[in-house]
Amino acid sequence: MGPMGSVTEPMRPPVATAPSSRPFSFSRLFGGTWLTYTSFGILLAVLPIAELSEGGGPILATLVLGAPLLAQTLSSWGWGWLADRTGGRRGPLVLATALQLPLFLTFPLLGALTLFLVRIVQSALFGSIVLATTQATEERDAVAAFRLGRLQLAQNGGMLLGVGAAFPLLVETGFHLRSTAGWELSVLLALFTGIAAVVFSLAGDIPRSRSASKMAPFSPRSHPGVFRLAGATAAVSTFRYVAVAAIPVYLAASLGNRGFFGVPANTTAQLAVWVACSSTLNIAASPFSGQWADSVRSRRRGLFVFSLVYAAIWGAIAASPTYLVVFAVWILPVAVFFTVASVREASYLSQGAERGRAVGLVTAAFNLGGLTGGALAGVLLAYAVSIPTVFVIAAAGSLASAFLFVPGLRRTDGPTPMADPVR
C-alpha cells in the first residue's frame, strides 16, 4: 500500500457493460463544462456585491460564496454515488443542469436572505458537474491528467466569458438585482445554463459496468488513501476560502474606493475585472496543470508545495494589504494546479466501479472547506477582526495543512496499471 492508501482489494472479474445510446465525445463534455462555468463566473463576480446592495451585510456577502458549498458538498458525493449505482453519468448531469435555469430567472424577485437560499439549491444542482470531471478520468487509452487539465481550461475559460458577458451590466453605479440590469443578468445566466444542458445531452456516455445489486465497498477501511486525501484537501480549502471570501468584502469596504488602479469603477466592476484576469492566467496554466499531475511523484509533491504557496500568498496580504498585492494574489493560478492534482490522485487510488464516489468525495472535501472557510471569514469580519489578522489566520492554517500531505511524499507507488487502467 502506498502512503496515500493504494487500492488493496482484489481485482473483480469484468461484467457486462451498459450500452451507450450515443458515443462519448470529450469535446462536447468540454463545451458543456465551459458554458456551465460561464454562469458560475457571473455568480462569482456578482453575488457578494449583490448581497451587500440588498442589505445582507458582511456575513451573507461572505457566506453566499461559502455556505452554498454545503449543498454542493453533499450533492457532489450524492451525484458520484448515483453514478456508481446506476452506471450513468450523462442523464443526471443534463437534468441537474437544466433545473438550474428556472432558479436563475427568480433572482430579481428575491431579497438578501431568499437569494441566499435559492443559491444553496442551485449549488446542489451545480454539484452534478462532478460527473463531467469523473468522465474525464474514465475512458481507456486517454490520459486522465491531460483531460483534467483541459477541463480546468474549460472552467476558467467559461468564467472569463461569463465576466465578459456580464460586465456591461455591472459597470453602472449601485448595481441591484431588482433593476433592468438585474433582469438582463438573470436571463443571461439562464441562457448559458440552458445551452450547457443541451451540449451535455449531446456528449454521450462511456460504456461501463452495469450496476450490481451490491456496489463495491467504499469506506475509510477499503480506501484509506482517498479518505486521507479528502481530509487534507478539506483543510487546505478551508483556509483558502477564509482569504477568498474576505477579499470581496475588503474590496467593497475600503480597498476599491479609488477604482481599479485609479481608473474609476465601482466595486462590482472591479471584482469582475479581477475574476477575468484570474481566469485568463488559469487558462494559460491549465495545460501545464495536467502535465504536472500525470506523474505520481510530481502531483504528490505538488499538493504539498502548492499548499505552502497558499500560506505564502496569504502571508503577503497580511504583511502588505494594498490594492496591488491583493490583486496580484487573487489572480495567481494556484488553485488550478492543486485541484487537478487532487482529483487525479483520487482517480488513481480508485478503480472504475468506485471512481464516481472517489472523485465525488474529494470534490466534496474541497467544497466543505469552502463552506467552513467562508463561514469563518464572515464571523471574523462581523466581529471587526482586522484584515491583516484574517490573512494571518489563513496563512497559518494553510501552512499547517500542507504537512498533511507529507506522508504521501515518502513513497510514490500506487495501484498497478491493471488497477488503474486509465492513465
C-alpha positions as CSV (number, residue, x, y, z in Angstrom):
1,M,0.0,0.0,0.0
2,G,1.3,3.5,-0.9
3,P,1.3,6.3,1.5
4,M,-1.9,7.8,0.3
5,G,-3.5,4.3,0.6
6,S,-3.5,2.5,-2.7
7,V,-6.4,0.3,-3.6
8,T,-5.8,-3.1,-1.9
9,E,-9.0,-5.1,-2.7
10,P,-8.6,-7.8,-5.3
11,M,-9.5,-7.1,-8.9
12,R,-13.1,-8.0,-9.7
13,P,-13.9,-10.0,-12.8
14,P,-15.3,-8.0,-15.7
15,V,-19.0,-7.8,-16.1
16,A,-21.3,-6.8,-18.9
17,T,-21.2,-3.2,-19.9
18,A,-24.2,-1.0,-20.4
19,P,-24.6,0.1,-24.0
20,S,-24.3,3.9,-24.6
21,S,-27.1,5.4,-26.7
22,R,-24.6,8.0,-28.1
23,P,-20.8,7.7,-28.5
24,F,-18.9,9.7,-25.9
25,S,-17.4,13.0,-27.0
26,F,-14.9,14.7,-24.8
27,S,-15.1,17.9,-26.9
28,R,-18.8,18.2,-26.2
29,L,-18.2,17.5,-22.5
30,F,-15.6,20.3,-22.7
31,G,-18.1,22.6,-24.3
32,G,-20.8,21.9,-21.7
33,T,-18.4,22.5,-18.9
34,W,-17.3,25.8,-20.5
35,L,-20.9,27.0,-20.7
36,T,-21.7,25.8,-17.1
37,Y,-18.8,27.8,-15.7
38,T,-19.8,30.8,-17.7
39,S,-22.8,31.1,-15.3
40,F,-20.5,30.3,-12.4
41,G,-18.2,33.2,-13.4
42,I,-21.1,35.6,-13.4
43,L,-22.2,34.5,-10.0
44,L,-18.7,34.8,-8.5
45,A,-18.5,38.4,-9.8
46,V,-22.0,39.5,-8.8
47,L,-23.3,37.7,-5.7
48,P,-21.1,39.2,-2.9
49,I,-21.8,42.7,-4.1
50,A,-25.5,41.9,-4.7
51,E,-25.9,40.7,-1.2
52,L,-24.3,43.9,0.2
53,S,-26.6,46.0,-2.0
54,E,-29.7,44.1,-0.9
55,G,-28.7,44.7,2.8
56,G,-27.3,41.3,3.5
57,G,-24.3,42.6,5.4
58,P,-20.8,41.1,5.6
59,I,-21.9,37.7,6.9
60,L,-24.3,37.0,3.9
61,A,-21.8,38.6,1.5
62,T,-19.1,36.0,2.5
63,L,-21.5,33.1,3.1
64,V,-23.0,33.5,-0.4
65,L,-19.7,32.1,-1.6
66,G,-19.1,29.6,1.1
67,A,-22.4,28.4,2.6
68,P,-24.0,27.1,-0.6
69,L,-21.0,24.8,-0.8
70,L,-22.6,22.7,1.9
71,A,-25.3,21.7,-0.6
72,Q,-22.6,21.3,-3.3
73,T,-20.5,19.2,-0.9
74,L,-23.4,16.8,-0.1
75,S,-24.6,16.7,-3.7
76,S,-21.1,16.0,-5.1
77,W,-20.9,12.9,-3.1
78,G,-24.6,12.1,-3.9
79,W,-24.1,12.5,-7.7
80,G,-21.0,10.3,-7.5
81,W,-22.9,7.7,-5.6
82,L,-25.7,7.8,-8.1
83,A,-23.3,7.4,-11.0
84,D,-21.7,4.4,-9.5
85,R,-25.0,2.9,-8.6
86,T,-26.7,3.3,-12.0
87,G,-23.6,3.3,-14.3
88,G,-24.9,6.5,-15.9
89,R,-23.3,10.0,-16.0
90,R,-24.9,12.0,-18.8
91,G,-28.6,11.7,-17.7
92,P,-28.2,13.1,-14.1
93,L,-25.8,15.8,-15.4
94,V,-28.2,17.0,-18.0
95,L,-31.2,17.0,-15.7
96,A,-29.4,18.9,-12.9
97,T,-28.0,21.5,-15.3
98,A,-31.4,22.1,-16.8
99,L,-33.1,22.5,-13.4
100,Q,-30.8,25.5,-12.6
101,L,-32.4,27.5,-15.4
102,P,-35.7,28.5,-13.7
103,L,-33.9,29.3,-10.4
104,F,-31.8,31.9,-12.2
105,L,-34.9,33.6,-13.5
106,T,-36.2,34.2,-10.0
107,F,-33.1,36.2,-8.9
108,P,-34.6,39.7,-9.5
109,L,-37.6,38.8,-7.3
110,L,-35.6,37.9,-4.2
111,G,-34.3,39.7,-1.2
112,A,-31.0,39.1,0.5
113,L,-32.0,36.0,2.5
114,T,-34.1,34.4,-0.2
115,L,-31.4,35.0,-2.7
116,F,-29.0,33.2,-0.4
117,L,-31.4,30.2,0.0
118,V,-32.1,29.9,-3.7
119,R,-28.3,30.0,-4.3
120,I,-28.0,27.0,-2.0
121,V,-30.5,25.0,-4.0
122,Q,-28.7,26.0,-7.3
123,S,-25.4,24.9,-5.8
124,A,-26.7,21.5,-5.0
125,L,-27.7,21.1,-8.7
126,F,-24.4,22.6,-9.8
127,G,-22.6,19.8,-7.8
128,S,-23.5,17.4,-10.7
129,I,-20.5,18.9,-12.6
130,V,-18.5,16.3,-10.7
131,L,-19.9,13.8,-13.2
132,A,-18.1,15.6,-16.0
133,T,-14.9,15.5,-14.0
134,T,-15.4,11.8,-13.4
135,Q,-15.9,11.1,-17.1
136,A,-12.7,12.8,-17.9
137,T,-10.8,10.1,-15.9
138,E,-12.7,7.1,-17.2
139,E,-12.1,6.5,-20.9
140,R,-9.5,3.8,-21.7
141,D,-6.5,4.9,-23.7
142,A,-7.0,8.5,-22.7
143,V,-4.6,10.4,-20.5
144,A,-6.8,11.4,-17.5
145,A,-4.5,14.1,-16.2
146,F,-4.4,15.8,-19.7
147,R,-8.2,15.8,-19.8
148,L,-8.5,17.1,-16.2
149,G,-6.2,20.0,-17.3
150,R,-8.4,20.6,-20.3
151,L,-11.5,20.8,-18.1
152,Q,-9.7,23.3,-15.9
153,L,-9.2,25.3,-19.1
154,A,-12.9,25.0,-19.8
155,Q,-13.8,26.1,-16.3
156,N,-11.6,29.2,-16.4
157,G,-12.5,30.0,-20.0
158,G,-16.1,29.8,-19.1
159,M,-15.6,32.1,-16.1
160,L,-13.8,34.6,-18.3
161,L,-16.7,34.5,-20.9
162,G,-19.2,35.0,-18.1
163,V,-17.5,38.0,-16.6
164,G,-17.1,39.5,-20.1
165,A,-20.7,38.9,-21.0
166,A,-22.0,40.4,-17.7
167,F,-19.5,43.3,-17.5
168,P,-21.6,45.9,-19.4
169,L,-24.4,45.3,-16.8
170,L,-22.0,45.7,-13.8
171,V,-20.3,49.0,-14.6
172,E,-23.3,51.1,-13.6
173,T,-23.1,52.6,-10.1
174,G,-25.3,51.0,-7.4
175,F,-26.0,47.7,-9.2
176,H,-29.1,46.0,-7.9
177,L,-30.7,42.7,-8.9
178,R,-34.1,44.4,-8.8
179,S,-33.3,46.6,-11.8
180,T,-33.4,46.3,-15.5
181,A,-29.7,45.3,-15.4
182,G,-30.6,42.7,-12.8
183,W,-33.3,41.1,-15.1
184,E,-30.9,41.1,-18.0
185,L,-28.3,39.4,-15.8
186,S,-30.8,36.8,-14.8
187,V,-31.8,36.0,-18.3
188,L,-28.1,35.7,-19.3
189,L,-27.5,33.2,-16.5
190,A,-30.5,31.1,-17.7
191,L,-29.4,31.3,-21.3
192,F,-25.9,30.0,-20.8
193,T,-27.2,27.2,-18.4
194,G,-29.9,26.1,-20.9
195,I,-27.3,25.8,-23.7
196,A,-25.0,23.9,-21.4
197,A,-27.7,21.3,-20.7
198,V,-28.2,20.8,-24.5
199,V,-24.5,20.4,-25.1
200,F,-24.1,17.9,-22.3
201,S,-27.1,15.9,-23.7
202,L,-25.1,15.5,-26.9
203,A,-21.9,14.5,-25.2
204,G,-22.8,10.8,-24.9
205,D,-21.6,8.4,-22.2
206,I,-18.8,6.0,-21.6
207,P,-19.8,2.3,-21.6
208,R,-19.2,0.9,-18.2
209,S,-20.2,-1.9,-15.9
210,R,-23.8,-2.4,-15.2
211,S,-24.7,-1.6,-11.6
212,A,-24.6,-4.6,-9.4
213,S,-27.2,-5.4,-6.7
214,K,-24.4,-4.5,-4.2
215,M,-21.9,-1.8,-5.0
216,A,-18.2,-2.3,-4.4
217,P,-17.3,-1.2,-0.9
218,F,-16.0,2.3,-0.4
219,S,-15.0,3.3,3.1
220,P,-12.0,4.6,5.1
221,R,-11.1,0.9,5.6
222,S,-11.2,-0.1,2.0
223,H,-9.8,3.1,0.6
224,P,-7.8,4.9,3.3
225,G,-5.7,6.9,0.9
226,V,-8.7,8.5,-0.8
227,F,-10.2,9.5,2.6
228,R,-6.8,10.9,3.8
229,L,-6.5,12.8,0.6
230,A,-10.0,14.2,1.1
231,G,-9.2,15.3,4.7
232,A,-6.1,17.1,3.7
233,T,-7.9,18.7,0.7
234,A,-10.7,20.0,3.0
235,A,-8.1,21.5,5.4
236,V,-6.3,23.4,2.6
237,S,-9.6,24.5,1.1
238,T,-10.9,25.9,4.4
239,F,-8.1,28.4,4.8
240,R,-8.1,29.2,1.2
241,Y,-11.7,30.2,1.4
242,V,-11.1,32.3,4.6
243,A,-9.0,34.5,2.4
244,V,-11.0,34.2,-0.9
245,A,-14.3,35.1,0.9
246,A,-12.8,38.0,2.8
247,I,-11.3,39.7,-0.3
248,P,-14.6,40.9,-2.0
249,V,-15.8,42.3,1.3
250,Y,-12.5,44.1,1.9
251,L,-12.7,45.4,-1.7
252,A,-16.2,46.8,-1.2
253,A,-15.5,48.2,2.2
254,S,-12.3,50.2,1.5
255,L,-9.8,48.7,-0.9
256,G,-11.7,49.6,-4.0
257,N,-12.5,53.2,-3.1
258,R,-10.1,54.6,-5.7
259,G,-11.2,52.4,-8.5
260,F,-9.1,49.9,-10.5
261,F,-5.6,51.2,-10.0
262,G,-7.0,54.7,-10.2
263,V,-9.4,54.1,-13.1
264,P,-12.9,55.0,-11.9
265,A,-15.0,51.8,-11.4
266,N,-17.5,50.6,-8.8
267,T,-16.5,47.6,-6.7
268,T,-18.8,45.2,-8.7
269,A,-17.0,46.1,-11.9
270,Q,-13.6,45.9,-10.2
271,L,-14.3,42.4,-8.9
272,A,-15.4,41.3,-12.4
273,V,-12.1,42.5,-13.8
274,W,-10.3,40.6,-11.1
275,V,-12.1,37.4,-11.9
276,A,-11.4,37.9,-15.6
277,C,-7.7,38.4,-15.0
278,S,-7.6,35.4,-12.8
279,S,-9.4,33.2,-15.4
280,T,-7.0,34.4,-18.1
281,L,-4.0,33.2,-16.1
282,N,-5.7,30.0,-15.2
283,I,-6.4,29.3,-18.9
284,A,-2.7,29.7,-19.6
285,A,-1.8,27.4,-16.7
286,S,-4.4,24.7,-17.3
287,P,-2.4,22.6,-19.9
288,F,0.6,22.6,-17.5
289,S,-1.5,21.5,-14.6
290,G,-2.4,18.4,-16.5
291,Q,1.2,17.6,-17.3
292,W,2.2,18.3,-13.7
293,A,-0.5,15.9,-12.4
294,D,0.3,13.0,-14.7
295,S,3.3,11.8,-12.7
296,V,2.6,10.3,-9.2
297,R,5.7,11.8,-7.8
298,S,5.1,15.3,-9.2
299,R,1.5,15.6,-8.2
300,R,2.1,14.4,-4.6
301,R,4.9,16.9,-4.3
302,G,2.6,19.5,-5.9
303,L,-0.1,19.0,-3.3
304,F,2.4,19.8,-0.6
305,V,4.2,22.7,-2.5
306,F,1.1,24.5,-3.6
307,S,-0.3,24.3,0.0
308,L,2.8,26.1,1.1
309,V,2.3,28.6,-1.7
310,Y,-1.1,29.4,-0.3
311,A,0.5,30.1,3.1
312,A,3.0,32.4,1.4
313,I,0.5,34.5,-0.6
314,W,-2.0,34.9,2.3
315,G,1.0,36.0,4.4
316,A,1.9,38.5,1.8
317,I,-1.5,40.2,2.1
318,A,-1.3,40.2,5.9
319,A,2.1,42.0,5.6
320,S,1.0,44.4,2.9
321,P,-2.8,44.6,2.4
322,T,-2.5,47.1,-0.6
323,Y,-4.5,47.0,-3.8
324,L,-1.5,45.8,-5.9
325,V,-0.7,43.0,-3.5
326,V,-4.3,41.7,-3.1
327,F,-4.9,41.9,-6.8
328,A,-1.7,40.0,-7.6
329,V,-2.5,37.3,-5.1
330,W,-6.1,37.0,-6.4
331,I,-5.0,36.3,-10.0
332,L,-2.3,33.7,-9.2
333,P,-3.2,30.4,-10.8
334,V,-2.6,28.2,-7.7
335,A,-6.0,26.6,-7.5
336,V,-5.8,25.0,-10.9
337,F,-2.7,23.0,-10.1
338,F,-4.0,22.0,-6.7
339,T,-7.4,20.9,-8.0
340,V,-6.1,18.9,-10.9
341,A,-3.6,17.1,-8.7
342,S,-6.1,16.2,-6.0
343,V,-8.7,14.9,-8.5
344,R,-6.1,12.9,-10.5
345,E,-4.8,11.4,-7.2
346,A,-8.4,10.4,-6.2
347,S,-8.9,8.7,-9.6
348,Y,-5.5,7.0,-9.3
349,L,-6.4,5.5,-6.0
350,S,-9.7,4.0,-7.1
351,Q,-11.0,1.6,-9.7
352,G,-13.7,2.3,-12.2
353,A,-16.6,0.9,-10.1
354,E,-15.7,3.3,-7.2
355,R,-14.4,6.3,-9.2
356,G,-17.6,8.3,-9.1
357,R,-17.5,8.2,-5.3
358,A,-13.8,8.8,-5.1
359,V,-13.9,11.9,-7.3
360,G,-17.1,13.0,-5.6
361,L,-15.6,12.7,-2.1
362,V,-12.5,14.8,-3.0
363,T,-14.7,17.4,-4.7
364,A,-17.0,17.4,-1.7
365,A,-14.0,17.9,0.6
366,F,-12.9,20.9,-1.4
367,N,-16.4,22.3,-1.2
368,L,-16.7,21.6,2.5
369,G,-13.6,23.6,3.1
370,G,-15.3,26.4,1.2
371,L,-18.2,26.3,3.5
372,T,-16.1,26.2,6.6
373,G,-13.7,28.9,5.4
374,G,-16.5,31.2,4.2
375,A,-18.3,30.9,7.5
376,L,-15.1,31.6,9.4
377,A,-14.3,34.7,7.3
378,G,-17.8,36.0,7.8
379,V,-17.6,35.6,11.6
380,L,-14.2,37.2,11.8
381,L,-15.3,40.2,9.7
382,A,-18.6,40.6,11.6
383,Y,-16.6,40.8,14.9
384,A,-14.4,43.5,13.4
385,V,-11.2,41.4,13.2
386,S,-8.7,43.4,11.2
387,I,-7.9,42.4,7.6
388,P,-4.2,41.6,8.3
389,T,-5.3,39.3,11.1
390,V,-7.8,37.4,8.9
391,F,-5.0,36.7,6.4
392,V,-2.5,35.7,9.2
393,I,-5.1,33.1,10.2
394,A,-5.4,31.9,6.6
395,A,-1.6,31.8,6.2
396,A,-1.1,29.8,9.4
397,G,-3.8,27.4,8.6
398,S,-2.5,26.8,5.1
399,L,1.0,26.2,6.5
400,A,-0.3,23.6,9.0
401,S,-2.5,21.9,6.3
402,A,0.4,21.5,3.9
403,F,2.0,19.0,6.3
404,L,-1.0,16.7,6.0
405,F,0.5,15.8,2.5
406,V,3.9,14.9,3.9
407,P,3.1,11.1,4.3
408,G,2.4,11.0,0.6
409,L,5.9,12.1,-0.2
410,R,7.6,9.1,1.4
411,R,6.6,6.6,-1.3
412,T,5.2,7.1,-4.8
413,D,3.9,3.6,-5.5
414,G,0.2,3.1,-6.1
415,P,-2.2,0.8,-7.9
416,T,-0.9,-1.4,-10.6
417,P,-1.6,-0.5,-14.2
418,M,-4.4,-3.1,-14.2
419,A,-6.0,-1.5,-11.2
420,D,-5.7,2.0,-12.7
421,P,-6.4,1.3,-16.4
422,V,-6.9,5.0,-17.2
423,R,-3.7,6.9,-17.4
